[in-house]
Amino acid sequence: MEYEYQSEKEELESSQYERALLVGLQHETDNESFARSMEELKNLAKACNMEPVGVATQKSDHVHKALYIGTGKAAEVREAAALLEADVVVFDDALTPSQLSNLQKELKKPVLDRTTLILDIFASRARTREAKLQVETARLKYLLPRLVGMHDALTRQGGTSGSMSSRGAGEKKLELDRRKIEKRITELERSLKEIANERQVQRKKRQQARIPLVALVGYTNAGKSTILNAMVDQYVQDEEKKVLEKDMLFATLDTTVRKICTGNNQDFLLSDTVGFIHKLPHGLVKAFRATLEEVENADLLVHVVDRSDCDYREHMQTTKELLEQMHTSDLPMLTVYNKADRCEQGVEYPKLVGGDKLYLSAKEASSIELLVQTILDRIYEDYVQAEFLIPYTDGEVVSYFMEQSEVLESAYEENGTRIRVKCHKADRDKYKAYAVA
């Protein structure tokens, strides 16, 4: 058992928070992986306004079916929680309904698991209607099988008639709660389906306008929102278009889409998505599927990595696995190693390596300029130079090229308007009747 006592000053500063005792079970031989997971659990607890006051760990080849940890370790945790005056005990893995119920009885303290912490963070950070509905759906689906044991007032079975005649008062409440939750989940899923349909209409309009979509993906706190805000500062110059930017886990949850106007009709839509995390609950990935549809429909994924984090390779692997779950791992990808200025080994930046790896610092304008140019080179690689002679009677075609392509040169001649443009291959083929050999 490892105890972490705090100084008087630290205790005064943390008195406004719930005091949490963290518990982890090490299944693997990799000590570093387990240490990273426990450190992340500590950060999740802090993000929930809890103050970690101690850590208890156990090495075991298997999970105890009833208590997750062994009975002897459970007794140690109970004593430690009392000694450290912990208000809650937080476990690093997802607990089964029976384990949750048994642990609360054994430890005499409220018990939370990693999934609950993540759900609580999501609930407190959600801002848009869609994100709130997604979070509530995920929380209720997680709560439903865990209702058993949550009511202390379960009484003996009654003997009156009726559909719940053989149930005690507590069991009747349990059944009623279950029905309410199931009804609420149905209502939420109906509302989310309506929002998804609206989003699909908006997406079709964007596709018709042929504006490329670029999605920022990556581990939480890698700097995705910082990159979006830097592009807004440089190319949009509208403070209201910026999003929350903070050095913490899951600072932003809502998917944000901004149009980045770079000039010469080479614009693109930039989507900032929710960050990933190790052991992200599968149900949560599924719940946010509609929100993450921006990723599924992106023309380019920009995988943002915190290069200054010593665990950045593990974070990259986690992101890769979650993208595979979403069936988006085969989309074109640009890997951006952010925070290169914080690297102790002195990584050179801004620098493009191999065409698909970019080292930068999102805080510096030169890095953002190189990132934008790299994105443009990737998303507009299907664009070609073409020359057309368009009769004056077909002025709408000239207007189309003025709006949808980069006009390199134009001249008014006797037979019509001669223009040389950089346009999409599809537009070149569509208007090949006007093409100049």
Disulfide bonds with the S-S distance in Angstrom:
none
